[in-house]
Amino acid sequence: MTPMPEVPPDPIGQVQLGSELFQALFPFHLVFAGDGRLRQAGRSLARVSSSFVVGASFAELFAVRRPEGAGWDWIRCHPGVLILLHHRATGLPIRGHFAAVPDGGDGVLFLGSPWVTSTGELESYRLLLSDFPLHDPTVDLIQVMQSQQLALDDLQALADRLGAQRAELRETNRRMSEQFRSLQQAQHLLRLQDAEARKLSMVASWTSSSVIICDAERRIEWVNEGFTRLTGYSLAEVAGRKPREILQGPATDIDVVRRIGAQLHRAEPVKAELLNYDRSGTEYWIALEIQPVFDADGQLTNFVGIQTDITARTRAE
């Protein structure tokens, strides 16, 4: 087994961190002995679980999610690799890396942070934003995700309204057909439906997110201006085609694509993050949410897809 390499001294002088300052800067740190037994845990981890006691083994405390199959011996031989840990007692995901302790001993230091995206998740692990140091990007990530969630909630309300409006229009059509049989009255009803559809389309066009409406066969019927700004494609270019035919490319995760296809086949809602390509072939990342729309008889009529550009966040991560 290859031991952890020692950290080379700084040629301009080492900065000494006292215990209190180190705890403030790295409240989620862990120190393990060479045999994988816990020596020390950051103070914020005490809020999460009482399992972080001196002498607890790495295998008792954590399962390694990424890289898959990694264990304590592998970790000691691969310092500096980004690792995602799963705390067995609480399920808390912690993301960071291992390094040799600076005192030259056989200990191993883990510097990381909980991998959460919402204040709700923080509360479930009994954590507060004040448990994170000011330099931790997790706080900024949570705030960005909250803003995106608010936008998604608004767009979800729009999707619900589209489904409800379709059901209302269908019921109105049924009642009007029973009362009036004349062509003039049927044409009047169609005009009402068309006017309402234009209003809903106008609302969808104003949102900055990309909105796609597909039929039950997943072929595009309508896109908003946000879709055109994000992808470079106009409605005329994509109408009648499936989104995956024009937006996905060589680096798109095929497993994610298959999972999305399986959920849509079952007419289930979808949430995923995916790498897409715009009209010029440029890659971009999206947070994707798809909602099925059903008529009053429970028959699938449409899918409404909402894409939020998360390229900057993904590159930062």
CORWOJO-V954736 format. One record per residue. OMEGA is omega in radians with two decimals (* if undefined). Layout:
OMEGA
OMEGA
//
This chain:
3.14
-3.11
3.07
3.07
3.11
3.10
-3.13
-3.12
3.10
-3.10
-3.14
3.10
-3.13
3.08
-3.12
3.13
3.04
-3.09
-3.09
3.13
3.13
3.11
3.14
-3.11
-3.07
-3.06
3.13
-3.10
3.07
3.04
3.13
2.98
-3.12
3.13
3.09
3.11
-3.07
3.05
-3.01
3.11
3.11
-3.01
-3.14
3.12
3.11
3.10
-3.07
-3.01
3.07
-3.10
-3.12
-3.13
3.12
-3.13
3.09
-3.10
3.10
-3.10
3.09
-3.06
-2.93
2.83
-3.13
3.12
3.11
-0.09
-3.11
3.07
-3.12
3.08
-3.06
-3.13
3.12
-3.11
-3.13
-3.10
-3.08
3.10
3.03
3.13
3.11
-3.03
3.05
-3.13
3.10
3.13
-3.00
-3.04
-3.05
-3.06
-3.11
3.02
3.14
-3.05
3.12
-3.14
3.12
3.08
3.08
3.09
-3.04
-3.11
3.09
3.12
-3.12
-3.13
3.12
-3.08
3.05
3.06
-3.08
-3.09
3.08
-3.10
-3.11
-3.05
-3.13
3.09
3.08
3.08
3.10
-3.12
-3.13
3.11
3.11
3.11
3.06
3.07
3.13
3.07
-3.12
3.04
-3.08
-3.10
-3.08
-3.13
-3.14
-3.14
3.10
3.14
3.14
3.14
3.08
-3.13
3.09
3.11
3.12
-3.14
3.09
3.11
3.12
3.11
3.11
-3.14
3.06
3.09
3.09
3.12
3.10
-3.14
3.09
3.13
-3.14
3.13
3.11
3.13
3.12
3.14
3.11
3.13
3.09
3.12
3.14
-3.12
-3.13
3.13
3.11
-3.07
-3.08
-3.12
-3.04
3.12
-3.11
-3.13
3.09
3.11
3.11
3.12
3.11
3.11
3.09
3.13
-3.13
3.13
3.13
3.12
3.12
3.11
-3.13
3.10
3.13
3.11
-3.14
-3.12
-3.07
-3.10
-3.12
3.12
3.11
-3.13
3.10
3.02
-3.14
3.04
-3.10
3.11
3.09
3.06
-3.00
3.03
-3.04
3.01
3.12
-3.12
3.08
3.08
-3.13
3.11
-3.09
-2.99
-3.06
-3.13
3.03
3.11
-3.12
-3.10
-3.02
-3.09
3.12
3.14
3.10
-3.09
-3.09
-3.12
-3.03
-3.00
-3.06
-3.06
-2.99
-3.05
3.10
-3.10
-3.06
3.13
3.09
3.13
3.14
3.13
3.11
-3.13
-3.14
3.14
3.11
3.10
3.10
-3.14
3.12
3.03
-3.07
2.93
-3.10
2.96
-2.93
3.03
3.11
3.11
3.09
-3.03
-3.12
-3.14
3.14
3.13
2.98
-3.13
3.11
2.86
-2.98
3.00
-3.13
3.11
3.03
3.11
-3.09
3.09
-3.08
3.13
3.13
3.14
3.11
-3.13
-3.05
2.91
3.06
-3.12
3.14
-3.12
3.07
-3.10
3.12
-3.08
-3.09
3.13
-3.12
3.12
3.12
3.10
*
//
